[in-house]
Each structure stands twice: as structure tokens, then as C-alpha cells.
Amino acid sequence: MGEPIVLEPIGIIRSPFHSTDEAPHLGSEAGIEGELVVDPRYRDAMFGLEAGRKVLILYWLHLADRGRLQVHPRGDRTRPLRGVFSTRSPHRPNPIGADLVEVLEIRGTTIRVKGLDALDGTLLLDIKKEV
């Protein structure tokens, strides 16, 4: 289906979660704070980011099962199976996570945010302004 896609992380996510069992199913519901530690090479790309604004972050779900195509939504086995494309499950063919987070503070190339559900050490792929 075309040429391979190569992604280069722009940084790393720091959060209080170290396992999938600890992480909320939707960060915006839990209001969890954490940090986006951007590689200094991308400092200029941060120009215009401001505290109080929301940004969409994309990240690589490194512990995902890429072969799983159906899940019980939110891991609740009382709910019927659904295809992963109709859920926010981390388990999917291309495990790219997305969260809309609020920028709380920017210090150098570290951005403190609220609304995370990513695990500590997750690779940050991109930051985009809120749509």
C-alpha cells in the first residue's frame, strides 16, 4: 500500500502513569497534568504556543497490540465488541494516540499541560493548534 512511513519523535511525554492500568481512558475527563518535553532542535517550532490555549498532541502508543482489531470499549467486557476504528482504544494497526490538552505553562522546551492520558516516556510525534 505504498512506501513505508518514517516518523521521528519531537520529544517525550512525562506523566504520572507508568502502566496502562493506571492511565485514564480519556485524559480530558480526568484533568491529569504532565509535561511535553520537546527536543531543543524544535524550539523554533514552539513559537506562538501560549498558556491557556488548547493543543492537539499526537503520540506513539508503544505498548499497543497492533494486531487487535476489535475491543470492548473502555475495556468494559459488559459492552459489546467494536472495531478499533470506532473506539479510542490504544490497540490498533497504527497506534497513534491523540489528546486535546490545555497548555498551562511553557518553560524553555518543556510544556506543562492538563488533560493527558499517555504513559510516562511515551514518544511525542506532533503538536497542533486546536481546531
Backbone torsions as a table, in degrees:
resi	resn	phi	psi	omega
1	MET	NA	41.1	178.2
2	GLY	106.8	-172.6	-178.3
3	GLU	-79.5	153.2	176.7
4	PRO	-61.8	150.2	177.9
5	ILE	-102.4	131.3	179.0
6	VAL	-115.3	122.5	178.4
7	LEU	-109.8	141.5	176.0
8	GLU	-117.6	118.8	179.4
9	PRO	-58.7	146.3	177.4
10	ILE	-100.4	-4.4	-179.2
11	GLY	172.5	-160.3	-176.2
12	ILE	-138.7	149.4	178.9
13	ILE	-99.6	133.7	174.1
14	ARG	-111.0	123.5	-179.7
15	SER	-143.6	168.6	179.3
16	PRO	-78.1	-2.0	-174.7
17	PHE	-99.4	130.4	-179.4
18	HIS	-116.2	-5.3	176.7
19	SER	-146.1	158.1	-178.9
20	THR	-64.0	-26.5	178.9
21	ASP	-67.0	-27.6	-178.5
22	GLU	-83.1	-29.7	-171.6
23	ALA	-74.0	142.0	175.4
24	PRO	-70.5	159.2	179.5
25	HIS	-75.9	-20.5	178.0
26	LEU	-150.1	109.5	-174.2
27	GLY	-57.4	-36.7	-178.2
28	SER	-64.6	-25.7	178.5
29	GLU	-75.2	-29.4	-174.4
30	ALA	-94.9	-19.2	179.5
31	GLY	64.7	32.6	-177.0
32	ILE	-76.2	136.9	178.4
33	GLU	-98.1	150.7	177.2
34	GLY	-165.2	-167.5	-177.2
35	GLU	-132.2	145.2	169.9
36	LEU	-104.6	113.4	-178.9
37	VAL	-100.6	102.0	-174.9
38	VAL	-85.7	137.4	176.7
39	ASP	-59.0	133.6	-178.3
40	PRO	-54.9	-23.5	177.2
41	ARG	-60.2	-22.3	-175.4
42	TYR	-106.1	16.4	179.9
43	ARG	-53.1	-45.4	-178.0
44	ASP	-64.0	-26.8	179.1
45	ALA	-72.0	-14.5	-180.0
46	MET	-85.2	-8.7	-178.3
47	PHE	-56.1	127.0	-179.6
48	GLY	100.8	-15.0	174.8
49	LEU	-69.4	139.8	-177.3
50	GLU	-138.4	146.1	172.6
51	ALA	-60.9	145.0	179.4
52	GLY	93.0	-11.8	179.0
53	ARG	-97.2	159.8	174.8
54	LYS	-103.2	144.4	176.1
55	VAL	-133.0	152.0	174.1
56	LEU	-93.8	126.0	176.4
57	ILE	-110.7	142.1	176.5
58	LEU	-116.7	136.9	-176.4
59	TYR	-148.4	162.8	-175.9
60	TRP	-95.0	120.2	-179.3
61	LEU	-83.5	81.2	-169.8
62	HIS	-64.9	-18.4	179.8
63	LEU	-99.8	7.3	-176.3
64	ALA	-70.5	151.6	172.9
65	ASP	-92.6	102.6	-174.5
66	ARG	-71.4	-14.0	-180.0
67	GLY	-91.9	-10.0	-177.8
68	ARG	-80.3	123.6	-177.0
69	LEU	-109.9	-14.5	177.3
70	GLN	-133.5	145.4	-179.5
71	VAL	-144.1	162.1	168.3
72	HIS	-85.9	121.7	-178.0
73	PRO	-50.7	133.0	-179.3
74	ARG	57.7	21.1	178.8
75	GLY	72.1	11.4	-177.3
76	ASP	-88.7	104.5	-175.8
77	ARG	-67.3	-10.8	175.5
78	THR	-79.4	-13.6	177.5
79	ARG	-92.8	142.9	-177.8
80	PRO	-65.8	153.9	176.8
81	LEU	-59.1	145.1	176.2
82	ARG	-136.7	155.7	173.5
83	GLY	-69.3	143.6	-175.6
84	VAL	-59.7	-26.5	-179.9
85	PHE	-70.6	-13.6	177.4
86	SER	-103.3	16.1	-179.9
87	THR	-136.9	175.9	172.9
88	ARG	-102.4	21.7	-179.6
89	SER	-57.3	141.8	174.9
90	PRO	-72.5	-18.9	-177.8
91	HIS	-85.4	112.7	-176.1
92	ARG	-166.8	162.9	-177.8
93	PRO	-55.7	-42.7	176.0
94	ASN	-119.4	95.4	-171.5
95	PRO	-75.7	72.9	176.9
96	ILE	-101.5	122.6	177.9
97	GLY	-94.9	154.8	178.7
98	ALA	-142.3	135.0	175.1
99	ASP	-137.2	141.0	170.2
100	LEU	-94.9	113.4	-174.5
101	VAL	-120.6	155.5	176.7
102	GLU	-95.5	130.7	176.6
103	VAL	-78.3	121.0	-179.9
104	LEU	-95.8	-38.3	-175.1
105	GLU	-162.3	148.3	175.5
106	ILE	-125.6	122.7	177.2
107	ARG	-127.0	105.4	-177.1
108	GLY	63.0	-120.0	178.0
109	THR	-106.4	20.8	175.9
110	THR	-109.9	127.3	-178.8
111	ILE	-115.2	115.5	176.1
112	ARG	-84.3	130.0	-175.2
113	VAL	-131.8	164.2	176.8
114	LYS	-127.2	134.1	177.8
115	GLY	114.6	19.8	-177.7
116	LEU	-78.9	150.3	164.9
117	ASP	-134.2	10.0	-179.9
118	ALA	-80.1	154.5	177.6
119	LEU	-79.6	152.9	176.2
120	ASP	-60.1	133.0	179.9
121	GLY	91.2	-0.1	178.6
122	THR	-66.3	138.5	-179.5
123	LEU	-77.4	127.0	179.2
124	LEU	-85.3	126.5	-178.2
125	LEU	-97.4	-37.8	-176.0
126	ASP	-165.0	160.1	175.0
127	ILE	-131.2	130.0	-179.6
128	LYS	-131.9	146.0	177.5
129	LYS	-64.4	152.2	-179.7
130	GLU	-59.0	139.3	179.9
131	VAL	-78.3	NA	NA
